[in-house]
Amino acid sequence: MRFHCRIITALLLFSTPFFTAPLHSGEPVGSRHQLKFFPLRPAIAAYTSEMHSTVNRFELQNANIAPPQYPWSDGFEKRILLNIQLGAEIPIIGGESERWLWYVGLPISFNLMNDFFESTTAPVMNTDYWFGTRVETLYRIDIPWPRNIVIRILPIYHESTHIGDELALRIADEDPLGYYRINVSYEAWEFTVGLDEWEAESVNNAYNLRLGMSGRWNSDGYYSPPHPAELGSGNPVDVIPSRGNMEYFGQFNTVIVTGFPAIGSLIFQGGFELRNRILFEYFSTAPEKRVWTVNSTLGWYRYPEGTAGRRLGFYIRFLAGQNPHGQFREQDGYFVFGTGFSLGI
């Protein structure tokens, strides 16, 4: 199943540019509303620092601590990890007038964490995928700042994560009593409002502020009880479903087209996200803790002429707080420094 999801994601990624048309060409629109099916670019930019981004990226990371139960933890903090994300926006419909820009699409993203430089087996640590629906609108206003107001809604999306099979089997073999494998899987919604969104092909610099929240639709928590074979006999019989629901986040994003730190045709994009999430606790009935996580990226990107929705660039990342990957969301005090490149849609 996971193999099929990867193939589908890759096909969507590489086929999208061939059956889409630009939503915003950069030319004056006037008062007449233009309606377009399969628009190339969403109304709101996707930043590498966003938790639910579809930006395609290849990233090398270094983390300060190994995940819980990790069998290859010796020297983990000295190794380089490989993080690959493939994502795509499947466009449905969009429109634009002098004031308004709007978009409806289907985002999909697959993320893989790999301990690639572990010398004995280079195990896959975790795989995440999510897909859903996205509605975006941008309203332009005639003042110096902010130049526009934006709203992004994910009415429903599904996220599912799994630790690697080799990792799970090794843990079960080395610690048959304490072993556990929890499949995080849930349906949720997300709402975001922002100011001063940058529009592709614009020569203006932008300083974007966003605030948002999300919550799950399903009543049985973010994860369900595992199969008995995925729970060591030394653990409590029951895995306690997550009780908490809401997440809250704020973002500051900047796009510098002209002036420092932009470099020639390379546009500078910086993103800072602060997110408050539930810290998973699988075997305790005590109230769940909430933790803050900072995720920040600084990068330089090139937008080739005629492909406003696609960007090629280099960036660096810093993350501090909760381990963001699936079952490992039980871990706090996780610090990551990474560097990578992206080819985004």
C-alpha angles and dihedrals in degrees: 000000000000090000090054091050090054093050092048092048092051092049092049091048096054098036099050097081092054098059101037137084129206115271095201116030097182091245122118111276101192123200095308115101116236118207119197132181118216096012113193100223130046117233093247126051121247115225126204091234095060118109092222100039125143093203110137110232146163112208139180113209140184119203129194098223138025120244118264115285091010108161095202097052096128107108091357094135089057096052130090116238126208119227119183125182126186117187142162141185111224102205121217109170141334142172143197141197133165091282106021136061120177139170141185121196149142115251121202130180138176123195129190129191116199131181086215098168097049101123103222106045113346092222128206104245102191143345124206130183133175136176135173148124128303131195120185135178133181125194119196118217130192102241130099093246130049097021093188146006121228137194126192123187129184099192091188136353135169124222126188130175137184134185113233118280093231090050092050094048092048093051091048090051096048098039110023092165101048098033119123135167117194121190109211108210130153148138119241146162132227134199126192133178123188148172132226102010116191115239118214115254089024117133091208125102115235136204107195126196121191135180125188151157137203138192138179125257098206118083098215097073135248094304137027131222110281127239111273089249089061095055123072117230091241092065126084113278094243130054107215111233116235111266102189122086123174128077124193130198145172129199137196114193128175132191118193112192099166128028132019129004090023111094116210108294091353112104117212117228124183125183132188122182126183112191132181112209141166117266106226118237112180103186106032132087092200117115110282118251124235122218136192119233126194118205116180134172134182118193149157118226139183122215106201114220112268095018102079093160096054125072135180119201154132126247146169125223138204122188127178130174128031123026099249098205118104115264089014090070085099087077125090129181092053117154125186134182116189144167128197150133132254140207103191137187 
